[in-house]
Amino acid sequence: MLRRISYIFLCAVPFLNFAVVGIRALRVAGVYQTVGVAYFGAIAVAAWILGGRTLIRGAEQERRISLAGLLLLVPSTLMALLWVGLGPPWEATPVENRMRYLVLLIDAVAVTAGFIGLGQILQEAGERLYSSLASTFAILAGGAYVVWNCFLLGFYVIKARGEQTPAAFRFLTEPIEMLLFIACVLTYLATLLFAICLGRVGLLGRRASRAYMIANTVFLALILTRGLAFPDPTGSSTPWYLNLAFIAGIPAVPWIMPYLLGVVLLRRAESEPARTIKA
């Protein structure tokens, strides 16, 4: 029963984050720290119960599945801890945005590592063609995310100091936006291929695999229709949260599906490792 409740809760976390992160009124000293620690604690306990404990006491294969799952959970988990009431970048202070892009940088590394670990697990399970392609997309996406995040992190470090922004930053804005577009597209493609692979080796049910494929295809279509440039959300009469094409290109959104795959891996790590992983 506890594992089932933990599974349902963890699956809901990325969607709960939209409310917890987006409510700017929560960003009150003493309030958002308390909410963040409690929320993070609940996620950590649920992840431990679901399958995280196999990282310590499980067999080698179980630990590898658990580690890949936990790494894919990092983005939503860190957001739950540090982003309570943060809101979008144009509402946050330079200091808050400096923290935002530092967290996104850590997330990019964690997701890339999780994808690489998942790729190795799939290859050992006999799925080598699509898993290799998915791992390649994931590595390229991770590199693009890191460069994009470093640029924005440097920008807000300068702003937080109260110094004047160098002219070079303004000239590089458009290429950097294109880099984010590429990172998002590659992440959707990598997740789509990994979902196919997980279905083929039995770590994901046929219907669930199809659902992941459809969801990633929809998000991919949305961001492709948006185009290379990141639109100005404040320059439109439509609220940004109603613009699906804009949402598909928010840096953290492409990591929602990998997070959900991570939850599945945690569940499988303890319940069915022997049946699902075959050399």
C-alpha positions as CSV (number, residue, x, y, z in Angstrom):
1,M,0.0,0.0,0.0
2,L,2.8,2.4,0.9
3,R,4.6,1.8,-2.4
4,R,1.4,2.4,-4.3
5,I,0.8,5.7,-2.5
6,S,4.4,6.7,-3.1
7,Y,4.1,5.9,-6.8
8,I,1.0,8.0,-7.2
9,F,2.5,10.9,-5.3
10,L,5.7,10.9,-7.2
11,C,3.8,10.8,-10.5
12,A,1.9,13.9,-9.4
13,V,5.0,15.9,-8.3
14,P,5.9,17.6,-11.7
15,F,2.3,18.8,-12.0
16,L,2.1,19.9,-8.3
17,N,5.3,21.9,-9.0
18,F,3.5,24.1,-11.4
19,A,1.3,25.4,-8.6
20,V,4.0,25.4,-5.8
21,V,6.6,27.1,-8.0
22,G,4.1,29.5,-9.7
23,I,2.4,31.0,-6.7
24,R,4.6,34.0,-6.1
25,A,2.8,34.8,-2.9
26,L,4.6,31.8,-1.3
27,R,7.9,33.6,-1.7
28,V,7.9,34.9,1.9
29,A,10.9,34.5,4.1
30,G,10.3,31.6,6.5
31,V,7.3,30.3,4.5
32,Y,8.9,29.1,1.2
33,Q,11.8,27.5,3.1
34,T,9.5,25.5,5.3
35,V,7.2,24.5,2.5
36,G,10.2,23.5,0.4
37,V,11.9,21.3,3.0
38,A,8.6,19.6,3.9
39,Y,7.8,19.0,0.2
40,F,11.3,17.8,-0.5
41,G,11.2,15.5,2.5
42,A,7.9,13.9,1.3
43,I,9.5,13.3,-2.2
44,A,12.6,11.8,-0.7
45,V,10.6,9.4,1.6
46,A,8.3,8.4,-1.3
47,A,11.3,7.7,-3.6
48,W,13.0,5.7,-0.8
49,I,9.9,3.6,-0.3
50,L,9.2,3.1,-4.0
51,G,12.6,1.7,-4.9
52,G,15.4,4.1,-3.8
53,R,16.4,1.8,-1.0
54,T,17.6,-0.8,-3.5
55,L,20.5,1.6,-4.3
56,I,22.0,0.5,-0.9
57,R,20.7,-3.1,-0.3
58,G,19.9,-4.4,-3.8
59,A,21.8,-6.5,-6.2
60,E,24.1,-4.9,-8.8
61,Q,21.5,-4.7,-11.5
62,E,18.8,-3.4,-9.1
63,R,21.2,-0.7,-7.9
64,R,21.9,0.5,-11.4
65,I,18.2,0.7,-12.3
66,S,17.5,2.6,-9.0
67,L,20.4,5.0,-9.6
68,A,19.2,5.9,-13.1
69,G,15.7,6.4,-11.8
70,L,16.9,8.7,-9.0
71,L,19.0,10.8,-11.3
72,L,16.0,11.4,-13.6
73,L,14.1,12.5,-10.5
74,V,16.6,15.3,-9.6
75,P,15.0,18.2,-11.6
76,S,11.5,18.1,-10.1
77,T,13.0,17.3,-6.7
78,L,15.3,20.2,-6.6
79,M,12.5,22.5,-7.8
80,A,10.3,21.3,-5.0
81,L,13.1,22.2,-2.5
82,L,14.4,25.5,-3.8
83,W,11.8,27.0,-6.2
84,V,8.7,27.4,-4.0
85,G,7.0,30.6,-5.0
86,L,9.9,31.5,-7.4
87,G,7.6,32.2,-10.3
88,P,8.8,32.9,-13.9
89,P,12.1,34.7,-14.5
90,W,10.6,38.1,-15.2
91,E,9.0,38.0,-11.7
92,A,12.0,36.9,-9.8
93,T,14.9,39.0,-8.5
94,P,18.4,38.7,-10.1
95,V,19.6,36.7,-7.0
96,E,16.7,34.3,-7.3
97,N,17.4,33.9,-11.0
98,R,21.0,33.2,-10.3
99,M,19.9,30.3,-8.1
100,R,17.4,29.3,-10.8
101,Y,20.0,28.7,-13.5
102,L,22.4,27.1,-11.1
103,V,19.7,24.5,-10.3
104,L,18.9,24.1,-14.0
105,L,22.7,23.5,-14.6
106,I,22.7,20.7,-12.0
107,D,19.5,19.3,-13.4
108,A,21.0,19.1,-16.9
109,V,24.0,17.1,-15.6
110,A,21.8,14.8,-13.6
111,V,19.3,14.0,-16.4
112,T,22.2,13.4,-18.8
113,A,23.8,11.0,-16.4
114,G,20.5,9.3,-15.8
115,F,19.9,8.8,-19.5
116,I,23.4,7.4,-20.0
117,G,22.8,4.9,-17.2
118,L,19.5,4.0,-18.6
119,G,21.1,3.5,-22.0
120,Q,23.6,1.0,-20.6
121,I,20.9,-0.9,-18.8
122,L,18.9,-1.2,-22.1
123,Q,21.9,-2.3,-24.1
124,E,22.6,-5.1,-21.6
125,A,18.9,-6.1,-21.9
126,G,19.4,-6.6,-25.6
127,E,18.1,-3.3,-27.0
128,R,21.1,-1.7,-28.7
129,L,19.9,0.1,-31.8
130,Y,17.4,2.7,-30.4
131,S,19.1,3.0,-27.0
132,S,22.4,4.1,-28.7
133,L,20.6,6.7,-30.7
134,A,18.6,7.9,-27.6
135,S,21.8,8.1,-25.6
136,T,23.5,10.2,-28.3
137,F,20.5,12.6,-28.4
138,A,20.6,12.8,-24.6
139,I,24.3,13.7,-24.5
140,L,23.9,16.3,-27.2
141,A,20.9,17.8,-25.3
142,G,22.8,17.8,-22.1
143,G,25.7,19.7,-23.7
144,A,23.4,22.3,-25.2
145,Y,21.7,22.7,-21.8
146,V,25.0,23.2,-20.0
147,V,26.2,25.9,-22.4
148,W,22.8,27.7,-22.3
149,N,22.7,27.6,-18.5
150,C,26.2,28.8,-18.1
151,F,25.4,31.8,-20.3
152,L,22.3,32.7,-18.3
153,L,24.0,32.0,-15.0
154,G,26.8,34.4,-15.9
155,F,24.3,37.0,-16.9
156,Y,22.4,36.9,-13.6
157,V,25.7,36.8,-11.6
158,I,26.5,40.1,-13.2
159,K,23.0,41.5,-12.6
160,A,23.1,40.3,-9.0
161,R,26.3,42.3,-8.4
162,G,24.6,45.4,-9.8
163,E,27.1,45.7,-12.6
164,Q,26.3,46.8,-16.2
165,T,25.6,43.9,-18.6
166,P,28.3,43.6,-21.2
167,A,27.2,44.3,-24.8
168,A,28.4,40.8,-25.9
169,F,25.5,39.3,-23.9
170,R,22.9,41.2,-26.0
171,F,24.5,40.1,-29.3
172,L,24.5,36.4,-28.1
173,T,20.9,36.3,-27.0
174,E,19.5,35.0,-30.2
175,P,22.1,32.2,-30.7
176,I,21.6,31.2,-27.1
177,E,17.8,31.0,-27.6
178,M,18.4,28.7,-30.6
179,L,20.6,26.5,-28.3
180,L,17.8,26.1,-25.8
181,F,15.4,25.1,-28.7
182,I,17.9,22.4,-29.8
183,A,18.3,21.2,-26.2
184,C,14.5,20.8,-25.8
185,V,14.0,19.1,-29.2
186,L,16.8,16.6,-28.5
187,T,15.5,15.9,-25.0
188,Y,12.0,15.1,-26.4
189,L,13.5,12.8,-29.1
190,A,15.7,11.0,-26.5
191,T,12.8,10.5,-24.2
192,L,10.6,9.2,-27.0
193,L,13.2,6.7,-28.1
194,F,13.9,5.6,-24.5
195,A,10.2,5.0,-24.0
196,I,10.2,2.7,-27.1
197,C,13.2,0.8,-25.7
198,L,11.7,0.4,-22.3
199,G,8.6,-1.1,-23.8
200,R,10.7,-3.5,-25.9
201,V,12.6,-4.9,-22.9
202,G,9.5,-5.1,-20.6
203,L,10.4,-2.3,-18.2
204,L,7.4,-0.3,-19.5
205,G,4.0,-1.7,-20.5
206,R,2.8,-1.5,-24.1
207,R,0.1,1.1,-23.4
208,A,2.4,3.2,-21.1
209,S,5.1,3.1,-23.8
210,R,2.6,4.3,-26.4
211,A,1.4,7.1,-24.1
212,Y,4.9,8.4,-23.6
213,M,5.5,8.3,-27.3
214,I,2.4,10.3,-28.0
215,A,3.0,12.8,-25.3
216,N,6.6,13.5,-26.4
217,T,5.5,13.7,-30.0
218,V,2.8,16.3,-29.1
219,F,5.4,18.4,-27.1
220,L,7.9,18.1,-30.0
221,A,5.2,19.3,-32.5
222,L,4.4,22.2,-30.2
223,I,7.9,23.5,-29.9
224,L,8.6,23.0,-33.6
225,T,5.6,25.1,-34.5
226,R,6.9,27.8,-32.1
227,G,10.2,28.1,-33.9
228,L,13.8,28.7,-32.9
229,A,13.3,32.0,-31.1
230,F,12.0,32.0,-27.5
231,P,8.9,34.3,-27.6
232,D,8.5,37.2,-25.1
233,P,5.7,36.0,-22.8
234,T,5.0,39.5,-21.6
235,G,4.4,40.8,-25.1
236,S,1.3,38.8,-25.7
237,S,-2.3,39.4,-24.5
238,T,-2.6,35.6,-23.9
239,P,-1.2,34.5,-20.5
240,W,2.0,32.5,-20.9
241,Y,0.5,29.5,-19.0
242,L,-2.2,29.2,-21.7
243,N,0.3,29.1,-24.5
244,L,1.1,25.5,-25.0
245,A,3.9,26.1,-27.5
246,F,5.6,28.4,-25.0
247,I,5.2,25.9,-22.2
248,A,6.8,23.1,-24.4
249,G,9.9,25.3,-24.6
250,I,10.3,26.1,-20.9
251,P,13.7,24.7,-20.0
252,A,12.4,22.3,-17.3
253,V,9.3,21.0,-19.1
254,P,11.2,18.5,-21.4
255,W,12.4,16.9,-18.1
256,I,8.9,16.0,-17.0
257,M,8.7,12.9,-19.1
258,P,12.2,11.7,-18.1
259,Y,11.2,12.3,-14.5
260,L,8.1,10.0,-14.9
261,L,10.4,7.4,-16.6
262,G,12.6,7.7,-13.5
263,V,9.6,6.9,-11.3
264,V,8.9,3.8,-13.4
265,L,12.5,2.7,-13.0
266,L,12.3,3.0,-9.2
267,R,9.2,1.0,-9.2
268,R,10.7,-1.7,-11.3
269,A,14.1,-1.8,-9.4
270,E,12.5,-3.5,-6.4
271,S,9.5,-5.2,-7.8
272,E,10.5,-7.0,-11.1
273,P,14.2,-6.7,-11.9
274,A,14.7,-10.4,-12.7
275,R,11.9,-10.6,-15.2
276,T,12.4,-7.3,-17.0
277,I,16.2,-7.3,-17.4
278,K,17.5,-10.1,-19.6
279,A,20.9,-10.2,-21.2
